[in-house]
């Protein structure tokens, strides 16, 4: 597992890019799944310290990814936006993971990365 790598799964490419930029500004390394890559395959390839998951990403925001991520020691943070179709808090409570809403300011993002041991 790479201590400063954050794997980002998002249904919105712009949100993913903005989160990636925030991760870089916090002096960590953003990573993204490759085109057509399954979330679990991206997890194994990247071996991140933190996985940020859009709560609307049906393939990634599930126990099928949360379990393997936790098994390799990665932390998980789920996020939502005002357009999200799924409720964020029930997911965060069920799996005992961090959560945040978009837009997130840089200070909030830096605090989350620090709390998750990334920076």
Rosetta blueprint (number, residue, H / E / L):
1 X L
2 X L
3 X L
4 X L
5 X E
6 X E
7 X E
8 X E
9 X E
10 X L
11 X L
12 X L
13 X H
14 X H
15 X H
16 X H
17 X H
18 X H
19 X H
20 X H
21 X H
22 X H
23 X H
24 X H
25 X H
26 X L
27 X L
28 X L
29 X E
30 X E
31 X E
32 X E
33 X L
34 X L
35 X L
36 X L
37 X L
38 X L
39 X H
40 X H
41 X H
42 X H
43 X H
44 X H
45 X H
46 X H
47 X L
48 X L
49 X L
50 X E
51 X E
52 X E
53 X E
54 X E
55 X L
56 X L
57 X L
58 X L
59 X L
60 X L
61 X L
62 X L
63 X H
64 X H
65 X H
66 X H
67 X H
68 X H
69 X H
70 X H
71 X H
72 X L
73 X L
74 X L
75 X E
76 X E
77 X E
78 X E
79 X E
80 X E
81 X L
82 X L
83 X L
84 X L
85 X L
86 X L
87 X L
88 X H
89 X H
90 X H
91 X H
92 X H
93 X H
94 X H
95 X H
96 X L
97 X L
98 X E
99 X E
100 X E
101 X E
102 X L
103 X L
104 X L
105 X L
106 X H
107 X H
108 X H
109 X H
110 X H
111 X H
112 X H
113 X H
114 X H
115 X H
116 X L
117 X L
118 X L
119 X L
